[in-house]
Amino acid sequence: MKSTTAVAVGAGATVAVVVAALVQATTDDSLGTALTMAVPAAYKTLIEDAGNTCPEVSPNLLAALLTQESGFDPKAKSAVGAQGIAQFMPSTWETHGIDGNGDGKRDVWDPEDAIPSSAKYLCAIAEDVKDVPGNKQNNMLAAYNAGSGAVQKYGGVPPYQETQNYVRSINALAKQGGGGEKAATTDQAATAVNAAQDMIGQPYSWGGGNANGPSTGICCSPNGRSGETITGFDCSGLTLYAYAKAGITLPRTAAEQYASSEPVKPGQVKPGDLVFYGSSAASIHHVGIYIGGGWMIEAPRPGTQVRYAPLDTMSDLFGVARPTSNNHKEI
């Protein structure tokens, strides 16, 4: 569970309004009141019950949040001290934890307490930002990540990259399961790998690459490098192109691609799966396409080219996911 202390950034309220409108425009579809996401059977009833605690929380949204926070691991503990399946910080649990199963104690490690507590906490946050314009679920998720004060200050989803990715990731996950999506077939994965291999040697271009192939990019990378005069790919542009050749539409950014794909367990990774890097689902910053034997094809960084690289080329490997055949919107 993220801290509710917002980090100040140098952006005005006008930018925030534009960002909030953009996120809202891409998440207007109802998340529904039925649980359609695949969740562990042990938690299905808990999520269905807690997911109707208030109008801003749905079972799918709650399931998506638990997926992102802990991957449904009731013993999860983060480096900063967040605990349990819902990743409560101790101070937040002290205030918002409830005895969900009525056994006389509030146990952050017990999903029967933590899951309804998570829903209750989301509803409390929704109440904090109820008067902020825009999509109420988006504002609630943004406040969960960045703090209610930040959402109130900017009049909606604040212009923080992590928070924007967090809102989009949760929404994308929450919409899975109801659209009939199927994981990429072996033939589709092979087509994507071959398409990526054909681009070996193409220049890296920040923001470059689309479904049609290499393209000029945009300005600017975190280090100030522009892709405006370079025809090529960035990391997610390459994977978007590769899977477009296989008939699967991926969103534009690495974080969005993870959210719209099917997580793959260790030991079940296959060529064509996408390999993601970052400290959390919301902060994913890089993606490559797995080719087998511990290697991937990637567009690594400005000044380089599309290349083969080992999976441990970066130290923050987050996870592996398999694209689905559902046509995802580009966000």
C-alpha positions in Angstrom: 0.0 0.0 0.0 1.4 3.3 -1.1 2.1 6.2 1.3 -0.6 8.9 1.5 2.1 11.6 1.5 2.1 13.3 -1.8 5.4 14.3 -3.4 5.4 17.9 -4.8 6.2 18.3 -8.5 6.6 21.4 -10.6 3.4 21.3 -12.6 0.4 23.6 -12.6 -3.3 22.8 -12.1 -4.0 23.2 -15.8 -1.7 20.3 -16.6 -3.4 18.2 -13.9 -6.8 18.9 -15.4 -5.6 17.7 -18.8 -4.1 14.6 -17.3 -7.2 13.8 -15.3 -9.3 14.2 -18.5 -7.1 11.9 -20.4 -7.1 9.2 -17.8 -10.9 9.5 -17.4 -11.5 9.4 -21.2 -9.7 6.1 -21.4 -11.5 4.5 -18.4 -15.1 5.5 -18.9 -16.2 1.9 -19.4 -17.9 0.6 -16.2 -15.8 -1.8 -14.2 -19.1 -3.6 -13.2 -20.3 -5.1 -10.0 -19.5 -8.8 -10.9 -16.1 -10.4 -10.4 -14.8 -11.5 -13.8 -11.0 -11.4 -13.1 -9.3 -14.7 -12.3 -8.4 -14.8 -8.6 -7.4 -17.6 -6.2 -10.5 -19.6 -5.2 -9.8 -19.0 -1.5 -10.3 -15.2 -1.9 -13.2 -15.1 -4.5 -16.0 -14.8 -2.0 -14.1 -12.3 0.2 -13.4 -10.1 -2.9 -17.0 -10.3 -4.1 -18.4 -9.3 -0.8 -15.9 -6.6 0.0 -15.9 -5.3 -3.6 -19.4 -3.9 -3.0 -18.6 -1.9 0.1 -19.3 1.5 -1.6 -20.2 2.6 -5.2 -16.6 3.5 -6.0 -15.2 0.0 -5.3 -16.1 -3.0 -7.5 -14.9 -6.6 -7.1 -12.8 -6.4 -10.2 -11.2 -3.1 -9.0 -10.4 -4.6 -5.6 -9.0 -7.8 -7.2 -6.8 -5.7 -9.5 -5.5 -3.7 -6.6 -4.6 -6.9 -4.7 -3.0 -8.3 -7.8 -0.8 -5.3 -8.1 0.0 -4.8 -4.4 0.9 -8.4 -3.5 0.0 -10.8 -6.2 -2.5 -12.4 -3.6 0.4 -13.3 -1.3 -0.9 -13.1 2.3 2.7 -13.2 3.6 4.0 -10.4 1.4 6.2 -7.7 3.0 7.7 -4.8 1.1 11.1 -3.2 1.6 9.4 -0.2 3.3 7.3 -2.3 5.7 4.0 -2.8 3.9 2.4 -6.0 5.1 0.1 -8.7 3.9 -2.1 -9.4 0.9 -3.3 -5.7 0.8 0.1 -4.2 1.7 -1.0 -2.1 4.6 1.6 0.1 6.3 1.4 -0.5 10.1 0.2 3.0 10.8 -2.6 2.7 8.2 -3.6 -0.7 9.5 -3.9 0.7 13.0 -6.4 3.3 11.8 -8.3 1.4 9.0 -7.9 -2.3 9.8 -11.1 -4.2 10.8 -11.9 -7.6 12.2 -13.5 -8.9 9.0 -14.1 -12.4 10.2 -15.3 -11.6 13.7 -12.7 -13.7 15.5 -12.0 -10.9 18.0 -8.7 -9.7 16.5 -7.5 -7.5 13.6 -4.7 -9.4 11.8 -3.0 -7.7 8.9 -1.7 -11.1 7.8 -5.2 -12.7 7.6 -6.9 -12.1 4.2 -10.3 -12.4 6.0 -9.4 -9.2 7.8 -7.1 -7.5 5.3 -9.3 -7.8 2.2 -12.4 -6.1 3.7 -10.2 -3.6 5.4 -8.7 -2.7 2.0 -12.2 -2.1 0.6 -13.1 0.0 3.7 -9.9 2.1 3.3 -10.6 2.7 -0.4 -14.1 3.8 0.5 -12.8 6.2 3.1 -10.4 7.7 0.5 -13.3 8.0 -2.0 -15.1 10.0 0.7 -12.1 12.3 1.1 -12.0 13.2 -2.6 -15.8 13.0 -3.4 -16.0 16.7 -4.3 -13.1 16.6 -6.8 -14.2 16.7 -10.4 -13.7 13.8 -12.7 -14.0 10.0 -12.6 -14.5 9.1 -8.9 -12.8 5.7 -9.2 -9.7 7.3 -10.8 -9.6 10.0 -8.2 -9.9 7.3 -5.4 -7.0 5.2 -6.9 -4.9 8.3 -7.4 -5.5 9.3 -3.8 -4.6 5.8 -2.7 -1.3 6.1 -4.5 -0.4 9.8 -4.0 -2.5 11.0 -1.2 -5.9 12.7 -1.0 -4.2 16.1 -0.7 -2.5 15.7 -4.1 -5.9 14.8 -5.8 -7.5 17.8 -4.2 -4.7 20.1 -5.1 -4.7 19.3 -8.8 -8.4 18.8 -9.2 -8.1 15.1 -10.2 -5.4 12.6 -11.0 -2.1 14.5 -10.3 0.6 14.8 -13.0 2.9 12.3 -11.3 4.0 9.5 -13.7 3.9 6.8 -11.1 0.3 7.8 -10.1 -0.9 8.0 -13.7 0.6 4.6 -14.4 -1.0 3.2 -11.2 -4.5 4.4 -12.1 -4.2 3.1 -15.7 -2.7 -0.2 -14.5 -5.4 -0.9 -12.0 -8.2 0.0 -14.5 -6.6 -2.2 -17.2 -6.3 -5.1 -14.8 -9.9 -4.6 -13.5 -11.3 -4.8 -17.1 -9.7 -8.2 -17.7 -11.8 -11.3 -17.7 -15.0 -9.9 -19.2 -13.8 -9.4 -22.8 -13.1 -12.9 -23.9 -9.3 -12.4 -24.2 -7.1 -15.3 -24.9 -3.3 -15.6 -24.4 -1.2 -15.4 -27.5 -0.8 -18.7 -29.2 2.5 -20.3 -30.0 2.2 -19.3 -33.6 1.5 -15.7 -32.6 4.4 -15.6 -30.2 6.7 -17.0 -32.9 5.5 -14.3 -35.3 6.2 -11.6 -32.8 9.7 -13.0 -32.1 10.5 -13.1 -35.8 9.2 -9.6 -36.3 11.4 -8.3 -33.4 14.5 -10.2 -34.8 14.0 -8.5 -38.1 14.4 -5.1 -36.4 17.9 -6.0 -34.8 20.2 -3.0 -35.5 17.4 -0.4 -35.7 18.2 2.7 -33.7 16.7 3.5 -30.4 14.3 6.4 -30.6 12.5 7.8 -27.5 8.8 7.4 -28.2 9.6 5.8 -31.6 7.9 2.8 -33.2 4.3 1.9 -33.9 2.3 -1.0 -35.4 3.6 -0.2 -38.8 7.3 -0.3 -37.9 10.1 2.2 -37.0 9.1 5.8 -36.6 10.4 9.1 -35.4 9.9 9.6 -31.7 9.3 12.5 -29.3 11.1 14.7 -26.8 12.4 13.9 -24.2 13.8 11.0 -22.2 14.5 11.5 -18.4 18.1 12.3 -19.5 16.9 14.9 -22.0 17.4 12.7 -25.1 15.0 13.4 -28.0 13.7 10.9 -30.5 12.3 13.6 -32.8 15.1 13.2 -35.4 15.7 9.5 -35.0 13.7 6.8 -36.8 13.5 3.6 -34.8 12.0 2.1 -31.6 11.8 2.6 -27.9 11.3 -0.6 -25.8 7.5 -0.6 -25.8 7.3 0.6 -29.4 9.3 -2.5 -30.4 7.0 -4.9 -28.6 3.9 -3.1 -29.8 5.2 -3.6 -33.4 6.2 -7.2 -32.9 2.8 -8.2 -31.6 0.9 -6.1 -34.2 2.5 -8.4 -36.8 1.0 -11.3 -34.9 -2.5 -9.6 -34.9 -2.5 -8.5 -31.3 -2.8 -4.8 -30.3 -0.8 -3.7 -27.3 -1.1 -0.4 -25.5 1.8 2.1 -25.9 3.8 2.1 -22.7 5.5 -0.8 -20.9 3.4 -0.4 -17.7 0.2 -0.5 -19.8 1.4 -3.5 -21.7 2.0 -5.4 -18.4 -1.4 -4.4 -17.1 -3.1 -5.7 -20.3 -1.2 -9.0 -20.4 -1.5 -12.3 -18.5 1.1 -12.8 -15.8 3.3 -15.9 -16.3 4.5 -17.9 -13.4 8.2 -18.8 -13.0 8.9 -22.0 -14.9 6.2 -21.4 -17.4 7.9 -18.7 -19.4 7.9 -19.2 -23.2 9.5 -17.5 -26.2 7.3 -14.5 -27.1 6.4 -13.6 -23.5 7.1 -10.0 -22.5 9.7 -9.3 -19.8 9.2 -6.3 -17.6 11.5 -4.3 -15.4 10.6 -1.9 -12.5 10.0 -1.9 -8.7 6.2 -2.3 -9.0 3.6 -2.7 -11.7 3.0 1.1 -11.6 6.7 1.9 -12.0 7.6 -0.5 -14.9 10.0 1.3 -17.1 11.3 -1.3 -19.6 10.1 -4.2 -21.6 11.7 -6.8 -23.8 10.5 -9.9 -25.7 11.8 -13.3 -24.5 13.4 -15.6 -27.1 14.5 -18.5 -24.8 17.6 -19.5 -23.0 17.6 -16.5 -20.7 17.8 -14.0 -23.5 15.5 -11.4 -24.9 15.3 -8.8 -27.7 15.1 -5.2 -26.5 15.4 -1.6 -27.5 17.5 -0.6 -24.5 18.2 3.2 -24.3 19.0 6.3 -26.3 22.3 5.9 -28.2 21.9 2.2 -28.7 20.2 -0.2 -31.2 17.7 -3.0 -31.0 19.7 -6.0 -29.8 19.8 -9.4 -28.1 20.4 -9.1 -24.3 20.4 -11.4 -21.3 17.4 -11.1 -18.9 19.7 -10.0 -16.1 20.9 -7.0 -18.1 18.9 -4.9 -15.6 18.7 -5.7 -11.9 15.0 -4.9 -11.3 13.3 -7.7 -13.3 9.7 -7.4 -12.1 7.8 -10.1 -14.0 6.9 -11.8 -17.2 3.5 -11.6 -18.9 1.9 -13.0 -22.0 -0.1 -10.7 -24.4 -3.7 -11.5 -25.0 -5.7 -11.5 -28.2 -8.2 -9.0 -26.9 -7.9 -5.7 -28.8 -6.6 -3.3 -26.1 -7.0 0.5 -26.5 -3.9 2.5 -26.9 -3.8 4.9 -24.0 
